[in-house]
Amino acid sequence: MQDTFFKKASKESFKYLLSKFFTAVFFILCITTIFEVVMATAEARTPRFFGYSVSYVPTESMEPTIMAGDYVLFKNTSFEEVKEEDIIVYRSASGRFIIHRIIEKNDDYIICQGDNNPIADEEHITSDMIIGKYVSTVAILHIFSGGINQNLVYIFLVILFIILIVTQVASIAIKSQTEALKKKNDQALKDKEIMLEEMRKQILAEELEKLKNKKKE
C-alpha cells in the first residue's frame, strides 16, 4: 500500500516537472521568435530560426521548379558552401531578395539565372550578397499566397505566438489559483479534523473524570 502511494506520488511529480519543462521551453521559443522577427524587421532581412528562413516568391522566374506565389525554406550559407546548380537567395543592389540558380562560380563572384529566364542576371553576386541556399518549398504556407506580403505572415505568426503565450499564462494562473484554493481547503479540513479530535479527547477526558468521581462516591 505504501509502495503504491510513493509510486503514484513519484509519477505525479514527474508529470508536474515535465509539464513545467515544456512550458518553459515553449515560452523561450515564443520570446525568441518574437525577438527575431522584430530584429529582422529592423534590419530589413528575413527572420532566421535555427539557421533557416522562409521567403515569398512573387515572380515566375524559377518556374517550374518554384512557382510564383510559393513560400520557400532556405538555409543560411556562405559563398564557399554553394556550387553551380544550387539555388540561392541573394540580396540585389536594389535591396530586393532574389532566388535564382547558380550557373557559374569563380573565386570572386557568382552568376545566377532564373530557370524560366532566357538570360542570366546582370549582377555579379559577391559573398556579402548571399543570404541562403534553397532547401524546399513550404506547401503549408500556400494559404498565404495570392500577393500577401510576407511581413504580414510574420506578423500573423507573432500574433499567434502572443495568443499562445497569453493562453499559457492564463492557464498557469488558473492552475495556481486552483492549487492554492485546494491547499487552503485541505488545510481547513485538516484543521477541522484536528479540532474534532481535540474535542473528542476533551469529551473522553471529561467522561473519564466523571467515572472516577462516581467510583469515589
Contacts in CASP RR format, 6 or more apart in sequence:
PFRMAT RR
TARGET T0000
AUTHOR 0000-0000-0000
METHOD contacts of the structure
MODEL  1
MQDTFFKKASKESFKYLLSKFFTAVFFILCITTIFEVVMATAEARTPRFF
GYSVSYVPTESMEPTIMAGDYVLFKNTSFEEVKEEDIIVYRSASGRFIIH
RIIEKNDDYIICQGDNNPIADEEHITSDMIIGKYVSTVAILHIFSGGINQ
NLVYIFLVILFIILIVTQVASIAIKSQTEALKKKNDQALKDKEIMLEEMR
KQILAEELEKLKNKKKE
23 168 0 8 1.000
23 172 0 8 1.000
26 164 0 8 1.000
26 168 0 8 1.000
27 165 0 8 1.000
27 168 0 8 1.000
30 161 0 8 1.000
30 162 0 8 1.000
30 164 0 8 1.000
30 165 0 8 1.000
31 165 0 8 1.000
33 47 0 8 1.000
33 49 0 8 1.000
33 157 0 8 1.000
33 158 0 8 1.000
33 161 0 8 1.000
34 158 0 8 1.000
34 161 0 8 1.000
34 162 0 8 1.000
36 47 0 8 1.000
36 48 0 8 1.000
36 49 0 8 1.000
37 47 0 8 1.000
37 154 0 8 1.000
37 155 0 8 1.000
37 157 0 8 1.000
37 158 0 8 1.000
39 47 0 8 1.000
40 46 0 8 1.000
40 47 0 8 1.000
40 48 0 8 1.000
40 154 0 8 1.000
41 151 0 8 1.000
41 154 0 8 1.000
44 95 0 8 1.000
45 131 0 8 1.000
46 53 0 8 1.000
46 54 0 8 1.000
46 55 0 8 1.000
46 97 0 8 1.000
46 131 0 8 1.000
46 150 0 8 1.000
47 53 0 8 1.000
47 54 0 8 1.000
47 154 0 8 1.000
48 76 0 8 1.000
51 75 0 8 1.000
51 76 0 8 1.000
52 73 0 8 1.000
52 74 0 8 1.000
52 75 0 8 1.000
52 76 0 8 1.000
52 135 0 8 1.000
53 73 0 8 1.000
53 74 0 8 1.000
53 75 0 8 1.000
53 76 0 8 1.000
53 89 0 8 1.000
53 131 0 8 1.000
53 132 0 8 1.000
54 71 0 8 1.000
54 72 0 8 1.000
54 73 0 8 1.000
54 74 0 8 1.000
54 138 0 8 1.000
54 141 0 8 1.000
54 150 0 8 1.000
54 153 0 8 1.000
55 71 0 8 1.000
55 72 0 8 1.000
55 74 0 8 1.000
55 89 0 8 1.000
55 97 0 8 1.000
55 99 0 8 1.000
55 150 0 8 1.000
56 69 0 8 1.000
56 70 0 8 1.000
56 71 0 8 1.000
56 144 0 8 1.000
56 147 0 8 1.000
56 148 0 8 1.000
56 149 0 8 1.000
56 150 0 8 1.000
56 153 0 8 1.000
57 66 0 8 1.000
57 67 0 8 1.000
57 68 0 8 1.000
57 69 0 8 1.000
57 70 0 8 1.000
57 71 0 8 1.000
57 72 0 8 1.000
57 99 0 8 1.000
58 68 0 8 1.000
58 69 0 8 1.000
58 147 0 8 1.000
59 68 0 8 1.000
60 67 0 8 1.000
60 68 0 8 1.000
60 116 0 8 1.000
61 100 0 8 1.000
61 114 0 8 1.000
61 115 0 8 1.000
61 116 0 8 1.000
61 117 0 8 1.000
62 87 0 8 1.000
62 99 0 8 1.000
62 100 0 8 1.000
62 101 0 8 1.000
62 114 0 8 1.000
62 115 0 8 1.000
62 116 0 8 1.000
63 115 0 8 1.000
63 116 0 8 1.000
64 115 0 8 1.000
64 116 0 8 1.000
65 87 0 8 1.000
65 101 0 8 1.000
65 115 0 8 1.000
66 72 0 8 1.000
66 87 0 8 1.000
66 99 0 8 1.000
66 115 0 8 1.000
66 134 0 8 1.000
66 137 0 8 1.000
67 137 0 8 1.000
69 142 0 8 1.000
69 145 0 8 1.000
69 146 0 8 1.000
69 147 0 8 1.000
70 137 0 8 1.000
70 138 0 8 1.000
70 142 0 8 1.000
70 145 0 8 1.000
71 137 0 8 1.000
71 138 0 8 1.000
71 141 0 8 1.000
71 142 0 8 1.000
71 144 0 8 1.000
71 145 0 8 1.000
71 150 0 8 1.000
71 153 0 8 1.000
72 89 0 8 1.000
72 99 0 8 1.000
72 134 0 8 1.000
72 135 0 8 1.000
72 136 0 8 1.000
72 137 0 8 1.000
72 138 0 8 1.000
73 134 0 8 1.000
73 135 0 8 1.000
73 136 0 8 1.000
73 137 0 8 1.000
73 138 0 8 1.000
74 88 0 8 1.000
74 89 0 8 1.000
74 99 0 8 1.000
74 131 0 8 1.000
74 132 0 8 1.000
74 133 0 8 1.000
74 134 0 8 1.000
74 135 0 8 1.000
75 132 0 8 1.000
75 133 0 8 1.000
75 135 0 8 1.000
76 131 0 8 1.000
76 132 0 8 1.000
77 88 0 8 1.000
77 130 0 8 1.000
77 132 0 8 1.000
77 133 0 8 1.000
78 127 0 8 1.000
78 130 0 8 1.000
79 110 0 8 1.000
79 126 0 8 1.000
79 127 0 8 1.000
79 130 0 8 1.000
81 133 0 8 1.000
82 88 0 8 1.000
82 102 0 8 1.000
82 105 0 8 1.000
82 110 0 8 1.000
82 130 0 8 1.000
82 133 0 8 1.000
83 102 0 8 1.000
83 105 0 8 1.000
84 102 0 8 1.000
84 103 0 8 1.000
84 104 0 8 1.000
84 105 0 8 1.000
85 101 0 8 1.000
85 102 0 8 1.000
86 101 0 8 1.000
86 102 0 8 1.000
86 133 0 8 1.000
86 134 0 8 1.000
87 99 0 8 1.000
87 100 0 8 1.000
87 101 0 8 1.000
87 102 0 8 1.000
87 133 0 8 1.000
87 134 0 8 1.000
88 99 0 8 1.000
88 100 0 8 1.000
88 101 0 8 1.000
88 102 0 8 1.000
88 110 0 8 1.000
88 112 0 8 1.000
88 125 0 8 1.000
88 130 0 8 1.000
88 131 0 8 1.000
88 132 0 8 1.000
88 133 0 8 1.000
88 134 0 8 1.000
89 97 0 8 1.000
89 98 0 8 1.000
89 99 0 8 1.000
89 130 0 8 1.000
89 131 0 8 1.000
89 132 0 8 1.000
89 133 0 8 1.000
89 134 0 8 1.000
90 97 0 8 1.000
90 98 0 8 1.000
90 100 0 8 1.000
90 110 0 8 1.000
90 112 0 8 1.000
90 125 0 8 1.000
90 129 0 8 1.000
90 130 0 8 1.000
90 131 0 8 1.000
90 132 0 8 1.000
91 97 0 8 1.000
91 98 0 8 1.000
91 129 0 8 1.000
91 131 0 8 1.000
92 98 0 8 1.000
92 123 0 8 1.000
92 129 0 8 1.000
93 123 0 8 1.000
97 131 0 8 1.000
98 112 0 8 1.000
98 121 0 8 1.000
99 134 0 8 1.000
100 112 0 8 1.000
100 113 0 8 1.000
100 114 0 8 1.000
100 117 0 8 1.000
100 121 0 8 1.000
101 112 0 8 1.000
101 113 0 8 1.000
101 114 0 8 1.000
101 115 0 8 1.000
102 110 0 8 1.000
102 111 0 8 1.000
102 112 0 8 1.000
103 111 0 8 1.000
103 112 0 8 1.000
103 113 0 8 1.000
103 120 0 8 1.000
104 110 0 8 1.000
104 111 0 8 1.000
104 120 0 8 1.000
105 111 0 8 1.000
108 124 0 8 1.000
108 126 0 8 1.000
109 124 0 8 1.000
109 125 0 8 1.000
109 126 0 8 1.000
110 124 0 8 1.000
110 125 0 8 1.000
110 126 0 8 1.000
110 130 0 8 1.000
111 120 0 8 1.000
111 121 0 8 1.000
111 124 0 8 1.000
111 125 0 8 1.000
112 120 0 8 1.000
112 121 0 8 1.000
112 125 0 8 1.000
113 119 0 8 1.000
113 120 0 8 1.000
113 121 0 8 1.000
114 121 0 8 1.000
123 129 0 8 1.000
141 153 0 8 1.000
144 150 0 8 1.000
144 152 0 8 1.000
144 153 0 8 1.000
144 156 0 8 1.000
END
